[in-house]
């Protein structure tokens, strides 16, 4: 991937709360954060960022992306027509409900971006969407209904 020719391979980490670190220091510059988040990709199960023509590995404790906000488009009867999510880096996109998964009944995930990266729902987004889930005792699964179609959340280990 070209890392062998680079002068320096930076140590990037995304902790369990979604905070980025570079060489052990938190990334506090919002422009740098957005650039790193938007250049993130996965190859062979590992995460990387492409920065100024160089590729650097990223160690991820949980999920590389975080969903900060959920926007529900409802009809006059309160039924959900569509759901949009906004990521921590400001990107907004339609939620793909078929990618929803749940871990230990307290963490909600989906796949986001055209690169299909794992995104974890932050608390406000989690509660917004969780309030619209129904529980099916017969399948022991949570379900989200969007545009009349039911999507069963898959367990995440």
C-alpha positions as a Markdown table, in Angstrom:
| # | Residue | x | y | z |
|---|---|---|---|---|
| 1 | Unk | 0.0 | 0.0 | 0.0 |
| 2 | Unk | 3.0 | 2.3 | -0.2 |
| 3 | Unk | 3.8 | 2.6 | 3.5 |
| 4 | Unk | 7.3 | 1.2 | 3.0 |
| 5 | Unk | 8.4 | 4.2 | 1.0 |
| 6 | Unk | 7.0 | 6.8 | 3.4 |
| 7 | Unk | 9.3 | 8.8 | 5.6 |
| 8 | Unk | 7.1 | 8.3 | 8.6 |
| 9 | Unk | 4.1 | 6.1 | 9.4 |
| 10 | Unk | 1.9 | 8.0 | 11.9 |
| 11 | Unk | 0.2 | 6.1 | 14.7 |
| 12 | Unk | -3.5 | 6.9 | 14.5 |
| 13 | Unk | -6.0 | 5.6 | 17.0 |
| 14 | Unk | -9.7 | 6.0 | 17.4 |
| 15 | Unk | -10.7 | 5.1 | 20.9 |
| 16 | Unk | -13.9 | 3.5 | 22.2 |
| 17 | Unk | -15.6 | 6.9 | 22.4 |
| 18 | Unk | -14.7 | 7.9 | 18.8 |
| 19 | Unk | -11.9 | 10.3 | 19.8 |
| 20 | Unk | -9.0 | 10.4 | 17.3 |
| 21 | Unk | -5.4 | 10.4 | 18.4 |
| 22 | Unk | -2.3 | 11.0 | 16.3 |
| 23 | Unk | 1.0 | 9.9 | 17.9 |
| 24 | Unk | -0.8 | 9.8 | 21.3 |
| 25 | Unk | -2.2 | 13.3 | 21.0 |
| 26 | Unk | -5.9 | 14.0 | 20.7 |
| 27 | Unk | -6.9 | 15.4 | 17.3 |
| 28 | Unk | -8.6 | 18.7 | 18.4 |
| 29 | Unk | -8.5 | 20.6 | 15.1 |
| 30 | Unk | -12.0 | 20.2 | 13.5 |
| 31 | Unk | -10.7 | 20.6 | 9.9 |
| 32 | Unk | -8.0 | 17.9 | 10.5 |
| 33 | Unk | -10.6 | 15.6 | 12.1 |
| 34 | Unk | -13.0 | 16.0 | 9.2 |
| 35 | Unk | -10.2 | 15.3 | 6.7 |
| 36 | Unk | -9.0 | 12.2 | 8.6 |
| 37 | Unk | -12.6 | 10.9 | 9.0 |
| 38 | Unk | -13.5 | 11.4 | 5.4 |
| 39 | Unk | -10.3 | 9.7 | 4.1 |
| 40 | Unk | -10.8 | 6.6 | 6.2 |
| 41 | Unk | -11.0 | 3.3 | 4.4 |
| 42 | Unk | -10.8 | -0.4 | 5.2 |
| 43 | Unk | -8.7 | -3.0 | 3.4 |
| 44 | Unk | -8.4 | -6.6 | 4.4 |
| 45 | Unk | -10.2 | -5.9 | 7.6 |
| 46 | Unk | -7.9 | -3.1 | 8.7 |
| 47 | Unk | -8.5 | 0.6 | 8.7 |
| 48 | Unk | -6.3 | 3.2 | 7.1 |
| 49 | Unk | -6.3 | 6.9 | 6.2 |
| 50 | Unk | -4.9 | 8.5 | 3.1 |
| 51 | Unk | -3.3 | 11.8 | 3.9 |
| 52 | Unk | -1.3 | 14.0 | 1.5 |
| 53 | Unk | -0.6 | 11.0 | -0.7 |
| 54 | Unk | 0.5 | 8.7 | 2.1 |
| 55 | Unk | -1.3 | 5.9 | 3.7 |
| 56 | Unk | -1.3 | 5.4 | 7.5 |
| 57 | Unk | -2.9 | 2.5 | 9.6 |
| 58 | Unk | -5.6 | 3.4 | 12.1 |
| 59 | Unk | -6.2 | 1.3 | 15.2 |
| 60 | Unk | -9.9 | 1.3 | 16.0 |
| 61 | Unk | -11.2 | 0.3 | 19.5 |
| 62 | Unk | -14.9 | 0.0 | 18.5 |
| 63 | Unk | -16.3 | 1.8 | 15.5 |
| 64 | Unk | -14.4 | 4.3 | 13.2 |
| 65 | Unk | -17.4 | 6.5 | 12.7 |
| 66 | Unk | -20.1 | 7.9 | 15.0 |
| 67 | Unk | -23.7 | 8.9 | 14.2 |
| 68 | Unk | -24.4 | 12.1 | 16.1 |
| 69 | Unk | -28.0 | 12.9 | 14.9 |
| 70 | Unk | -30.9 | 11.0 | 13.5 |
| 71 | Unk | -33.6 | 12.7 | 11.3 |
| 72 | Unk | -36.9 | 11.0 | 10.9 |
| 73 | Unk | -39.2 | 11.8 | 8.0 |
| 74 | Unk | -42.7 | 10.8 | 9.1 |
| 75 | Unk | -46.0 | 10.8 | 7.3 |
| 76 | Unk | -49.1 | 12.5 | 8.9 |
| 77 | Unk | -49.9 | 9.3 | 10.8 |
| 78 | Unk | -46.4 | 9.2 | 12.5 |
| 79 | Unk | -45.1 | 6.3 | 10.4 |
| 80 | Unk | -41.5 | 6.6 | 9.3 |
| 81 | Unk | -41.0 | 7.2 | 5.6 |
| 82 | Unk | -37.2 | 7.7 | 5.7 |
| 83 | Unk | -34.4 | 8.1 | 8.1 |
| 84 | Unk | -31.2 | 10.2 | 7.7 |
| 85 | Unk | -28.1 | 10.2 | 9.8 |
| 86 | Unk | -25.5 | 12.8 | 10.4 |
| 87 | Unk | -22.0 | 11.6 | 11.2 |
| 88 | Unk | -19.6 | 13.3 | 13.7 |
| 89 | Unk | -17.7 | 14.7 | 10.7 |
| 90 | Unk | -20.8 | 16.5 | 9.4 |
| 91 | Unk | -21.7 | 14.1 | 6.6 |
| 92 | Unk | -25.4 | 13.5 | 6.3 |
| 93 | Unk | -26.8 | 10.5 | 4.4 |
| 94 | Unk | -29.8 | 8.1 | 4.3 |
| 95 | Unk | -29.7 | 5.4 | 6.9 |
| 96 | Unk | -29.6 | 1.9 | 5.4 |
| 97 | Unk | -31.8 | 0.1 | 7.9 |
| 98 | Unk | -30.8 | -3.3 | 6.6 |
| 99 | Unk | -27.3 | -2.6 | 8.1 |
| 100 | Unk | -28.5 | -2.0 | 11.6 |
| 101 | Unk | -27.1 | -4.1 | 14.4 |
| 102 | Unk | -27.2 | -4.1 | 18.2 |
| 103 | Unk | -24.6 | -5.1 | 20.7 |
| 104 | Unk | -25.6 | -6.2 | 24.2 |
| 105 | Unk | -28.8 | -4.2 | 23.9 |
| 106 | Unk | -27.0 | -0.9 | 24.6 |
| 107 | Unk | -25.0 | -0.1 | 21.5 |
| 108 | Unk | -26.5 | 0.5 | 18.1 |
| 109 | Unk | -24.5 | 0.3 | 14.8 |
| 110 | Unk | -25.0 | 0.7 | 11.1 |
| 111 | Unk | -22.9 | 0.8 | 8.0 |
| 112 | Unk | -22.3 | 4.3 | 6.6 |
| 113 | Unk | -20.7 | 6.1 | 3.7 |
| 114 | Unk | -20.1 | 4.6 | 0.3 |
| 115 | Unk | -17.2 | 2.7 | 1.9 |
| 116 | Unk | -19.5 | 0.7 | 4.2 |
| 117 | Unk | -17.7 | 1.7 | 7.4 |
| 118 | Unk | -19.1 | 0.8 | 10.8 |
| 119 | Unk | -20.7 | 3.6 | 12.6 |
| 120 | Unk | -21.9 | 3.6 | 16.2 |
| 121 | Unk | -24.8 | 5.7 | 17.3 |
| 122 | Unk | -23.9 | 8.3 | 20.0 |
| 123 | Unk | -26.4 | 8.5 | 22.9 |
| 124 | Unk | -28.8 | 11.2 | 21.5 |
| 125 | Unk | -28.9 | 9.4 | 18.1 |
| 126 | Unk | -29.3 | 6.1 | 19.8 |
| 127 | Unk | -32.2 | 7.2 | 21.9 |
| 128 | Unk | -33.9 | 8.9 | 19.0 |
| 129 | Unk | -33.9 | 5.7 | 16.9 |
| 130 | Unk | -34.4 | 3.3 | 19.8 |
| 131 | Unk | -37.6 | 5.1 | 20.7 |
| 132 | Unk | -39.0 | 3.9 | 17.3 |
| 133 | Unk | -37.9 | 0.2 | 17.6 |
| 134 | Unk | -40.3 | -2.5 | 18.5 |
| 135 | Unk | -39.5 | -5.8 | 20.1 |
| 136 | Unk | -40.6 | -9.1 | 18.6 |
| 137 | Unk | -40.8 | -11.7 | 21.5 |
| 138 | Unk | -41.1 | -14.6 | 19.1 |
| 139 | Unk | -37.8 | -13.8 | 17.4 |
| 140 | Unk | -36.3 | -12.0 | 20.3 |
| 141 | Unk | -35.2 | -9.2 | 18.0 |
| 142 | Unk | -35.7 | -5.5 | 17.7 |
| 143 | Unk | -37.3 | -4.2 | 14.5 |
| 144 | Unk | -37.4 | -0.8 | 12.8 |
| 145 | Unk | -40.1 | -0.2 | 10.3 |
| 146 | Unk | -39.4 | 2.3 | 7.5 |
| 147 | Unk | -41.7 | 3.0 | 4.6 |
| 148 | Unk | -43.8 | 0.0 | 5.6 |
| 149 | Unk | -40.9 | -2.5 | 5.6 |
| 150 | Unk | -39.6 | -4.1 | 8.8 |
| 151 | Unk | -35.9 | -4.4 | 9.4 |
| 152 | Unk | -34.7 | -6.8 | 12.1 |
| 153 | Unk | -31.6 | -5.6 | 13.9 |
| 154 | Unk | -28.9 | -8.3 | 13.9 |
| 155 | Unk | -26.9 | -9.1 | 17.0 |
| 156 | Unk | -23.3 | -7.9 | 16.9 |
| 157 | Unk | -20.7 | -9.8 | 18.8 |
